[in-house]
Amino acid sequence: MSQTVGLLKDTALGYVVSYLELLQSGRGLANLNHLLIQTFLVVALVYLVVTASLSALARHLEARSARSAR
């Protein structure tokens, strides 16, 4: 149970840090190239790819853990 709570806290911290840094980088790039919509579409795509990859990895590890527990 303590590992679950720690994971929840770490996930929230990772979300805040990485999401805000990604948006800040997007703002800087948008100010530089004056392509606001295109820049934030790429930022959103990067965010979705990273989160989808991490979710797939978590599902894979969970399934592997469940198989080894049997």
PyMOL Python script that loads the backbone (N, CA, C, O; Angstrom):
from pymol import cmd

cmd.read_pdbstr("""\
ATOM      1  N   MET A   1       0.819  -1.195   0.000  1.00  0.00           N
ATOM      2  CA  MET A   1       0.000   0.000   0.000  1.00  0.00           C
ATOM      3  C   MET A   1       0.864   1.261   0.000  1.00  0.00           C
ATOM      4  O   MET A   1       0.523   2.245  -0.657  1.00  0.00           O
ATOM      5  N   SER A   2       1.965   1.236   0.724  1.00  0.00           N
ATOM      6  CA  SER A   2       2.824   2.424   0.764  1.00  0.00           C
ATOM      7  C   SER A   2       3.463   2.688  -0.600  1.00  0.00           C
ATOM      8  O   SER A   2       3.695   3.841  -0.962  1.00  0.00           O
ATOM      9  N   GLN A   3       3.745   1.633  -1.352  1.00  0.00           N
ATOM     10  CA  GLN A   3       4.294   1.826  -2.696  1.00  0.00           C
ATOM     11  C   GLN A   3       3.269   2.466  -3.622  1.00  0.00           C
ATOM     12  O   GLN A   3       3.623   3.271  -4.484  1.00  0.00           O
ATOM     13  N   THR A   4       2.016   2.114  -3.448  1.00  0.00           N
ATOM     14  CA  THR A   4       0.954   2.704  -4.259  1.00  0.00           C
ATOM     15  C   THR A   4       0.824   4.191  -3.981  1.00  0.00           C
ATOM     16  O   THR A   4       0.680   4.988  -4.907  1.00  0.00           O
ATOM     17  N   VAL A   5       0.874   4.563  -2.724  1.00  0.00           N
ATOM     18  CA  VAL A   5       0.788   5.973  -2.354  1.00  0.00           C
ATOM     19  C   VAL A   5       2.004   6.731  -2.902  1.00  0.00           C
ATOM     20  O   VAL A   5       1.862   7.835  -3.428  1.00  0.00           O
ATOM     21  N   GLY A   6       3.184   6.143  -2.780  1.00  0.00           N
ATOM     22  CA  GLY A   6       4.392   6.775  -3.317  1.00  0.00           C
ATOM     23  C   GLY A   6       4.323   6.948  -4.818  1.00  0.00           C
ATOM     24  O   GLY A   6       4.738   7.977  -5.351  1.00  0.00           O
ATOM     25  N   LEU A   7       3.799   5.944  -5.499  1.00  0.00           N
ATOM     26  CA  LEU A   7       3.651   6.021  -6.954  1.00  0.00           C
ATOM     27  C   LEU A   7       2.688   7.128  -7.339  1.00  0.00           C
ATOM     28  O   LEU A   7       2.930   7.865  -8.295  1.00  0.00           O
ATOM     29  N   LEU A   8       1.601   7.245  -6.598  1.00  0.00           N
ATOM     30  CA  LEU A   8       0.623   8.295  -6.878  1.00  0.00           C
ATOM     31  C   LEU A   8       1.251   9.675  -6.711  1.00  0.00           C
ATOM     32  O   LEU A   8       1.048  10.552  -7.550  1.00  0.00           O
ATOM     33  N   LYS A   9       1.999   9.872  -5.652  1.00  0.00           N
ATOM     34  CA  LYS A   9       2.656  11.161  -5.420  1.00  0.00           C
ATOM     35  C   LYS A   9       3.687  11.454  -6.493  1.00  0.00           C
ATOM     36  O   LYS A   9       3.757  12.578  -6.991  1.00  0.00           O
ATOM     37  N   ASP A  10       4.493  10.458  -6.858  1.00  0.00           N
ATOM     38  CA  ASP A  10       5.518  10.655  -7.882  1.00  0.00           C
ATOM     39  C   ASP A  10       4.900  10.948  -9.239  1.00  0.00           C
ATOM     40  O   ASP A  10       5.424  11.762  -9.999  1.00  0.00           O
ATOM     41  N   THR A  11       3.794  10.293  -9.546  1.00  0.00           N
ATOM     42  CA  THR A  11       3.120  10.522 -10.818  1.00  0.00           C
ATOM     43  C   THR A  11       2.590  11.948 -10.892  1.00  0.00           C
ATOM     44  O   THR A  11       2.718  12.608 -11.923  1.00  0.00           O
ATOM     45  N   ALA A  12       1.999  12.418  -9.811  1.00  0.00           N
ATOM     46  CA  ALA A  12       1.472  13.783  -9.791  1.00  0.00           C
ATOM     47  C   ALA A  12       2.608  14.788  -9.938  1.00  0.00           C
ATOM     48  O   ALA A  12       2.468  15.775 -10.660  1.00  0.00           O
ATOM     49  N   LEU A  13       3.721  14.552  -9.270  1.00  0.00           N
ATOM     50  CA  LEU A  13       4.862  15.457  -9.373  1.00  0.00           C
ATOM     51  C   LEU A  13       5.423  15.446 -10.794  1.00  0.00           C
ATOM     52  O   LEU A  13       5.737  16.498 -11.350  1.00  0.00           O
ATOM     53  N   GLY A  14       5.549  14.258 -11.375  1.00  0.00           N
ATOM     54  CA  GLY A  14       6.038  14.160 -12.745  1.00  0.00           C
ATOM     55  C   GLY A  14       5.128  14.857 -13.726  1.00  0.00           C
ATOM     56  O   GLY A  14       5.597  15.466 -14.688  1.00  0.00           O
ATOM     57  N   TYR A  15       3.818  14.776 -13.493  1.00  0.00           N
ATOM     58  CA  TYR A  15       2.846  15.440 -14.360  1.00  0.00           C
ATOM     59  C   TYR A  15       3.039  16.948 -14.297  1.00  0.00           C
ATOM     60  O   TYR A  15       3.092  17.614 -15.330  1.00  0.00           O
ATOM     61  N   VAL A  16       3.143  17.481 -13.097  1.00  0.00           N
ATOM     62  CA  VAL A  16       3.240  18.930 -12.946  1.00  0.00           C
ATOM     63  C   VAL A  16       4.536  19.446 -13.551  1.00  0.00           C
ATOM     64  O   VAL A  16       4.528  20.438 -14.280  1.00  0.00           O
ATOM     65  N   VAL A  17       5.636  18.792 -13.260  1.00  0.00           N
ATOM     66  CA  VAL A  17       6.928  19.271 -13.740  1.00  0.00           C
ATOM     67  C   VAL A  17       7.025  19.135 -15.250  1.00  0.00           C
ATOM     68  O   VAL A  17       7.332  20.109 -15.937  1.00  0.00           O
ATOM     69  N   SER A  18       6.772  17.959 -15.772  1.00  0.00           N
ATOM     70  CA  SER A  18       6.956  17.760 -17.207  1.00  0.00           C
ATOM     71  C   SER A  18       5.934  18.529 -18.036  1.00  0.00           C
ATOM     72  O   SER A  18       6.285  19.080 -19.078  1.00  0.00           O
ATOM     73  N   TYR A  19       4.700  18.577 -17.604  1.00  0.00           N
ATOM     74  CA  TYR A  19       3.657  19.267 -18.356  1.00  0.00           C
ATOM     75  C   TYR A  19       3.930  20.764 -18.410  1.00  0.00           C
ATOM     76  O   TYR A  19       3.836  21.376 -19.474  1.00  0.00           O
ATOM     77  N   LEU A  20       4.266  21.349 -17.277  1.00  0.00           N
ATOM     78  CA  LEU A  20       4.537  22.789 -17.247  1.00  0.00           C
ATOM     79  C   LEU A  20       5.790  23.139 -18.035  1.00  0.00           C
ATOM     80  O   LEU A  20       5.823  24.162 -18.718  1.00  0.00           O
ATOM     81  N   GLU A  21       6.818  22.308 -17.950  1.00  0.00           N
ATOM     82  CA  GLU A  21       8.038  22.570 -18.712  1.00  0.00           C
ATOM     83  C   GLU A  21       7.778  22.450 -20.203  1.00  0.00           C
ATOM     84  O   GLU A  21       8.305  23.236 -20.991  1.00  0.00           O
ATOM     85  N   LEU A  22       6.975  21.478 -20.594  1.00  0.00           N
ATOM     86  CA  LEU A  22       6.642  21.299 -22.005  1.00  0.00           C
ATOM     87  C   LEU A  22       5.859  22.506 -22.521  1.00  0.00           C
ATOM     88  O   LEU A  22       6.128  22.992 -23.619  1.00  0.00           O
ATOM     89  N   LEU A  23       4.903  22.988 -21.746  1.00  0.00           N
ATOM     90  CA  LEU A  23       4.137  24.164 -22.165  1.00  0.00           C
ATOM     91  C   LEU A  23       5.016  25.409 -22.237  1.00  0.00           C
ATOM     92  O   LEU A  23       4.871  26.220 -23.152  1.00  0.00           O
ATOM     93  N   GLN A  24       5.917  25.561 -21.285  1.00  0.00           N
ATOM     94  CA  GLN A  24       6.809  26.716 -21.292  1.00  0.00           C
ATOM     95  C   GLN A  24       7.720  26.691 -22.520  1.00  0.00           C
ATOM     96  O   GLN A  24       7.958  27.727 -23.141  1.00  0.00           O
ATOM     97  N   SER A  25       8.219  25.525 -22.862  1.00  0.00           N
ATOM     98  CA  SER A  25       9.049  25.398 -24.069  1.00  0.00           C
ATOM     99  C   SER A  25       8.227  25.712 -25.315  1.00  0.00           C
ATOM    100  O   SER A  25       8.716  26.360 -26.240  1.00  0.00           O
ATOM    101  N   GLY A  26       6.984  25.254 -25.336  1.00  0.00           N
ATOM    102  CA  GLY A  26       6.094  25.553 -26.459  1.00  0.00           C
ATOM    103  C   GLY A  26       5.831  27.041 -26.595  1.00  0.00           C
ATOM    104  O   GLY A  26       5.818  27.574 -27.705  1.00  0.00           O
ATOM    105  N   ARG A  27       5.623  27.707 -25.480  1.00  0.00           N
ATOM    106  CA  ARG A  27       5.401  29.159 -25.526  1.00  0.00           C
ATOM    107  C   ARG A  27       6.623  29.879 -26.088  1.00  0.00           C
ATOM    108  O   ARG A  27       6.501  30.782 -26.916  1.00  0.00           O
ATOM    109  N   GLY A  28       7.801  29.468 -25.626  1.00  0.00           N
ATOM    110  CA  GLY A  28       9.024  30.094 -26.122  1.00  0.00           C
ATOM    111  C   GLY A  28       9.207  29.876 -27.611  1.00  0.00           C
ATOM    112  O   GLY A  28       9.574  30.802 -28.335  1.00  0.00           O
ATOM    113  N   LEU A  29       8.956  28.666 -28.072  1.00  0.00           N
ATOM    114  CA  LEU A  29       9.083  28.363 -29.489  1.00  0.00           C
ATOM    115  C   LEU A  29       8.037  29.103 -30.311  1.00  0.00           C
ATOM    116  O   LEU A  29       8.336  29.591 -31.401  1.00  0.00           O
ATOM    117  N   ALA A  30       6.822  29.191 -29.802  1.00  0.00           N
ATOM    118  CA  ALA A  30       5.759  29.914 -30.513  1.00  0.00           C
ATOM    119  C   ALA A  30       6.092  31.401 -30.629  1.00  0.00           C
ATOM    120  O   ALA A  30       5.800  32.023 -31.651  1.00  0.00           O
ATOM    121  N   ASN A  31       6.695  31.968 -29.599  1.00  0.00           N
ATOM    122  CA  ASN A  31       7.102  33.374 -29.666  1.00  0.00           C
ATOM    123  C   ASN A  31       8.223  33.567 -30.678  1.00  0.00           C
ATOM    124  O   ASN A  31       8.322  34.615 -31.315  1.00  0.00           O
ATOM    125  N   LEU A  32       9.052  32.564 -30.818  1.00  0.00           N
ATOM    126  CA  LEU A  32      10.187  32.654 -31.731  1.00  0.00           C
ATOM    127  C   LEU A  32       9.749  32.522 -33.190  1.00  0.00           C
ATOM    128  O   LEU A  32      10.192  33.298 -34.038  1.00  0.00           O
ATOM    129  N   ASN A  33       8.890  31.553 -33.492  1.00  0.00           N
ATOM    130  CA  ASN A  33       8.543  31.301 -34.894  1.00  0.00           C
ATOM    131  C   ASN A  33       7.172  31.864 -35.299  1.00  0.00           C
ATOM    132  O   ASN A  33       6.802  31.783 -36.471  1.00  0.00           O
ATOM    133  N   HIS A  34       6.424  32.426 -34.360  1.00  0.00           N
ATOM    134  CA  HIS A  34       5.119  33.046 -34.612  1.00  0.00           C
ATOM    135  C   HIS A  34       4.109  32.075 -35.231  1.00  0.00           C
ATOM    136  O   HIS A  34       3.230  32.493 -35.984  1.00  0.00           O
ATOM    137  N   LEU A  35       4.231  30.797 -34.918  1.00  0.00           N
ATOM    138  CA  LEU A  35       3.286  29.777 -35.369  1.00  0.00           C
ATOM    139  C   LEU A  35       2.646  29.140 -34.132  1.00  0.00           C
ATOM    140  O   LEU A  35       2.983  28.017 -33.755  1.00  0.00           O
ATOM    141  N   LEU A  36       1.739  29.857 -33.523  1.00  0.00           N
ATOM    142  CA  LEU A  36       1.167  29.450 -32.240  1.00  0.00           C
ATOM    143  C   LEU A  36       0.427  28.114 -32.322  1.00  0.00           C
ATOM    144  O   LEU A  36       0.719  27.200 -31.550  1.00  0.00           O
ATOM    145  N   ILE A  37      -0.512  27.992 -33.236  1.00  0.00           N
ATOM    146  CA  ILE A  37      -1.345  26.793 -33.307  1.00  0.00           C
ATOM    147  C   ILE A  37      -0.515  25.571 -33.672  1.00  0.00           C
ATOM    148  O   ILE A  37      -0.653  24.519 -33.047  1.00  0.00           O
ATOM    149  N   GLN A  38       0.347  25.698 -34.679  1.00  0.00           N
ATOM    150  CA  GLN A  38       1.165  24.578 -35.105  1.00  0.00           C
ATOM    151  C   GLN A  38       2.104  24.124 -33.991  1.00  0.00           C
ATOM    152  O   GLN A  38       2.303  22.928 -33.781  1.00  0.00           O
ATOM    153  N   THR A  39       2.673  25.085 -33.287  1.00  0.00           N
ATOM    154  CA  THR A  39       3.595  24.750 -32.197  1.00  0.00           C
ATOM    155  C   THR A  39       2.884  23.984 -31.095  1.00  0.00           C
ATOM    156  O   THR A  39       3.400  22.978 -30.610  1.00  0.00           O
ATOM    157  N   PHE A  40       1.704  24.447 -30.695  1.00  0.00           N
ATOM    158  CA  PHE A  40       1.002  23.766 -29.618  1.00  0.00           C
ATOM    159  C   PHE A  40       0.390  22.441 -30.061  1.00  0.00           C
ATOM    160  O   PHE A  40       0.164  21.561 -29.230  1.00  0.00           O
ATOM    161  N   LEU A  41       0.120  22.285 -31.352  1.00  0.00           N
ATOM    162  CA  LEU A  41      -0.292  20.963 -31.845  1.00  0.00           C
ATOM    163  C   LEU A  41       0.851  19.962 -31.713  1.00  0.00           C
ATOM    164  O   LEU A  41       0.632  18.812 -31.332  1.00  0.00           O
ATOM    165  N   VAL A  42       2.058  20.395 -32.024  1.00  0.00           N
ATOM    166  CA  VAL A  42       3.227  19.519 -31.862  1.00  0.00           C
ATOM    167  C   VAL A  42       3.469  19.228 -30.389  1.00  0.00           C
ATOM    168  O   VAL A  42       3.783  18.093 -30.031  1.00  0.00           O
ATOM    169  N   VAL A  43       3.329  20.232 -29.528  1.00  0.00           N
ATOM    170  CA  VAL A  43       3.494  20.033 -28.085  1.00  0.00           C
ATOM    171  C   VAL A  43       2.473  19.022 -27.584  1.00  0.00           C
ATOM    172  O   VAL A  43       2.817  18.135 -26.803  1.00  0.00           O
ATOM    173  N   ALA A  44       1.224  19.143 -28.020  1.00  0.00           N
ATOM    174  CA  ALA A  44       0.181  18.202 -27.600  1.00  0.00           C
ATOM    175  C   ALA A  44       0.493  16.795 -28.101  1.00  0.00           C
ATOM    176  O   ALA A  44       0.299  15.820 -27.375  1.00  0.00           O
ATOM    177  N   LEU A  45       0.971  16.686 -29.328  1.00  0.00           N
ATOM    178  CA  LEU A  45       1.331  15.388 -29.884  1.00  0.00           C
ATOM    179  C   LEU A  45       2.469  14.739 -29.098  1.00  0.00           C
ATOM    180  O   LEU A  45       2.425  13.543 -28.812  1.00  0.00           O
ATOM    181  N   VAL A  46       3.475  15.517 -28.754  1.00  0.00           N
ATOM    182  CA  VAL A  46       4.594  14.996 -27.953  1.00  0.00           C
ATOM    183  C   VAL A  46       4.082  14.502 -26.610  1.00  0.00           C
ATOM    184  O   VAL A  46       4.458  13.421 -26.157  1.00  0.00           O
ATOM    185  N   TYR A  47       3.227  15.290 -25.972  1.00  0.00           N
ATOM    186  CA  TYR A  47       2.688  14.910 -24.672  1.00  0.00           C
ATOM    187  C   TYR A  47       1.880  13.614 -24.767  1.00  0.00           C
ATOM    188  O   TYR A  47       2.006  12.733 -23.917  1.00  0.00           O
ATOM    189  N   LEU A  48       1.057  13.505 -25.797  1.00  0.00           N
ATOM    190  CA  LEU A  48       0.252  12.298 -25.971  1.00  0.00           C
ATOM    191  C   LEU A  48       1.115  11.073 -26.247  1.00  0.00           C
ATOM    192  O   LEU A  48       0.840   9.995 -25.721  1.00  0.00           O
ATOM    193  N   VAL A  49       2.140  11.221 -27.054  1.00  0.00           N
ATOM    194  CA  VAL A  49       3.033  10.098 -27.346  1.00  0.00           C
ATOM    195  C   VAL A  49       3.758   9.633 -26.087  1.00  0.00           C
ATOM    196  O   VAL A  49       3.871   8.432 -25.839  1.00  0.00           O
ATOM    197  N   VAL A  50       4.243  10.573 -25.302  1.00  0.00           N
ATOM    198  CA  VAL A  50       4.965  10.208 -24.074  1.00  0.00           C
ATOM    199  C   VAL A  50       4.029   9.525 -23.083  1.00  0.00           C
ATOM    200  O   VAL A  50       4.381   8.488 -22.519  1.00  0.00           O
ATOM    201  N   THR A  51       2.848  10.087 -22.862  1.00  0.00           N
ATOM    202  CA  THR A  51       1.940   9.483 -21.885  1.00  0.00           C
ATOM    203  C   THR A  51       1.397   8.142 -22.363  1.00  0.00           C
ATOM    204  O   THR A  51       1.223   7.226 -21.560  1.00  0.00           O
ATOM    205  N   ALA A  52       1.127   8.014 -23.661  1.00  0.00           N
ATOM    206  CA  ALA A  52       0.645   6.738 -24.190  1.00  0.00           C
ATOM    207  C   ALA A  52       1.730   5.667 -24.079  1.00  0.00           C
ATOM    208  O   ALA A  52       1.435   4.515 -23.762  1.00  0.00           O
ATOM    209  N   SER A  53       2.968   6.039 -24.337  1.00  0.00           N
ATOM    210  CA  SER A  53       4.080   5.091 -24.215  1.00  0.00           C
ATOM    211  C   SER A  53       4.257   4.631 -22.774  1.00  0.00           C
ATOM    212  O   SER A  53       4.456   3.444 -22.514  1.00  0.00           O
ATOM    213  N   LEU A  54       4.183   5.566 -21.847  1.00  0.00           N
ATOM    214  CA  LEU A  54       4.321   5.199 -20.435  1.00  0.00           C
ATOM    215  C   LEU A  54       3.154   4.332 -19.972  1.00  0.00           C
ATOM    216  O   LEU A  54       3.346   3.413 -19.177  1.00  0.00           O
ATOM    217  N   SER A  55       1.962   4.612 -20.455  1.00  0.00           N
ATOM    218  CA  SER A  55       0.807   3.791 -20.090  1.00  0.00           C
ATOM    219  C   SER A  55       0.940   2.379 -20.641  1.00  0.00           C
ATOM    220  O   SER A  55       0.627   1.407 -19.954  1.00  0.00           O
ATOM    221  N   ALA A  56       1.404   2.267 -21.880  1.00  0.00           N
ATOM    222  CA  ALA A  56       1.600   0.944 -22.479  1.00  0.00           C
ATOM    223  C   ALA A  56       2.675   0.168 -21.723  1.00  0.00           C
ATOM    224  O   ALA A  56       2.531  -1.033 -21.495  1.00  0.00           O
ATOM    225  N   LEU A  57       3.734   0.841 -21.340  1.00  0.00           N
ATOM    226  CA  LEU A  57       4.788   0.190 -20.563  1.00  0.00           C
ATOM    227  C   LEU A  57       4.254  -0.280 -19.217  1.00  0.00           C
ATOM    228  O   LEU A  57       4.572  -1.386 -18.777  1.00  0.00           O
ATOM    229  N   ALA A  58       3.451   0.542 -18.562  1.00  0.00           N
ATOM    230  CA  ALA A  58       2.879   0.159 -17.275  1.00  0.00           C
ATOM    231  C   ALA A  58       1.960  -1.049 -17.421  1.00  0.00           C
ATOM    232  O   ALA A  58       1.998  -1.954 -16.587  1.00  0.00           O
ATOM    233  N   ARG A  59       1.135  -1.077 -18.466  1.00  0.00           N
ATOM    234  CA  ARG A  59       0.260  -2.230 -18.692  1.00  0.00           C
ATOM    235  C   ARG A  59       1.067  -3.492 -18.963  1.00  0.00           C
ATOM    236  O   ARG A  59       0.731  -4.571 -18.476  1.00  0.00           O
ATOM    237  N   HIS A  60       2.123  -3.351 -19.737  1.00  0.00           N
ATOM    238  CA  HIS A  60       2.984  -4.499 -20.039  1.00  0.00           C
ATOM    239  C   HIS A  60       3.635  -5.040 -18.766  1.00  0.00           C
ATOM    240  O   HIS A  60       3.649  -6.250 -18.539  1.00  0.00           O
ATOM    241  N   LEU A  61       4.165  -4.157 -17.952  1.00  0.00           N
ATOM    242  CA  LEU A  61       4.805  -4.589 -16.707  1.00  0.00           C
ATOM    243  C   LEU A  61       3.798  -5.209 -15.743  1.00  0.00           C
ATOM    244  O   LEU A  61       4.112  -6.175 -15.047  1.00  0.00           O
ATOM    245  N   GLU A  62       2.603  -4.659 -15.704  1.00  0.00           N
ATOM    246  CA  GLU A  62       1.561  -5.207 -14.832  1.00  0.00           C
ATOM    247  C   GLU A  62       1.153  -6.606 -15.293  1.00  0.00           C
ATOM    248  O   GLU A  62       0.981  -7.507 -14.474  1.00  0.00           O
ATOM    249  N   ALA A  63       1.001  -6.782 -16.594  1.00  0.00           N
ATOM    250  CA  ALA A  63       0.638  -8.103 -17.128  1.00  0.00           C
ATOM    251  C   ALA A  63       1.750  -9.114 -16.872  1.00  0.00           C
ATOM    252  O   ALA A  63       1.482 -10.265 -16.527  1.00  0.00           O
ATOM    253  N   ARG A  64       2.980  -8.688 -17.039  1.00  0.00           N
ATOM    254  CA  ARG A  64       4.116  -9.580 -16.773  1.00  0.00           C
ATOM    255  C   ARG A  64       4.197  -9.954 -15.300  1.00  0.00           C
ATOM    256  O   ARG A  64       4.512 -11.093 -14.955  1.00  0.00           O
ATOM    257  N   SER A  65       3.916  -9.001 -14.450  1.00  0.00           N
ATOM    258  CA  SER A  65       3.917  -9.253 -13.009  1.00  0.00           C
ATOM    259  C   SER A  65       2.795 -10.214 -12.632  1.00  0.00           C
ATOM    260  O   SER A  65       2.988 -11.094 -11.793  1.00  0.00           O
ATOM    261  N   ALA A  66       1.633 -10.052 -13.242  1.00  0.00           N
ATOM    262  CA  ALA A  66       0.499 -10.938 -12.945  1.00  0.00           C
ATOM    263  C   ALA A  66       0.787 -12.360 -13.411  1.00  0.00           C
ATOM    264  O   ALA A  66       0.399 -13.318 -12.740  1.00  0.00           O
ATOM    265  N   ARG A  67       1.464 -12.514 -14.555  1.00  0.00           N
ATOM    266  CA  ARG A  67       1.793 -13.851 -15.044  1.00  0.00           C
ATOM    267  C   ARG A  67       2.807 -14.535 -14.141  1.00  0.00           C
ATOM    268  O   ARG A  67       2.710 -15.738 -13.900  1.00  0.00           O
ATOM    269  N   SER A  68       3.775 -13.782 -13.641  1.00  0.00           N
ATOM    270  CA  SER A  68       4.792 -14.398 -12.791  1.00  0.00           C
ATOM    271  C   SER A  68       4.254 -14.724 -11.398  1.00  0.00           C
ATOM    272  O   SER A  68       4.806 -15.583 -10.710  1.00  0.00           O
ATOM    273  N   ALA A  69       3.182 -14.049 -10.976  1.00  0.00           N
ATOM    274  CA  ALA A  69       2.600 -14.298  -9.658  1.00  0.00           C
ATOM    275  C   ALA A  69       1.784 -15.607  -9.644  1.00  0.00           C
ATOM    276  O   ALA A  69       1.522 -16.161  -8.576  1.00  0.00           O
ATOM    277  N   ARG A  70       1.393 -16.087 -10.804  1.00  0.00           N
ATOM    278  CA  ARG A  70       0.564 -17.292 -10.870  1.00  0.00           C
ATOM    279  C   ARG A  70       1.364 -18.494 -10.654  1.00  0.00           C
ATOM    280  O   ARG A  70       0.830 -19.603 -10.675  1.00  0.00           O
TER     281      ARG A  70
END
""", "prot")
cmd.dss("prot")
cmd.show_as("cartoon", "prot")
cmd.util.cbc("prot")
cmd.orient("prot")
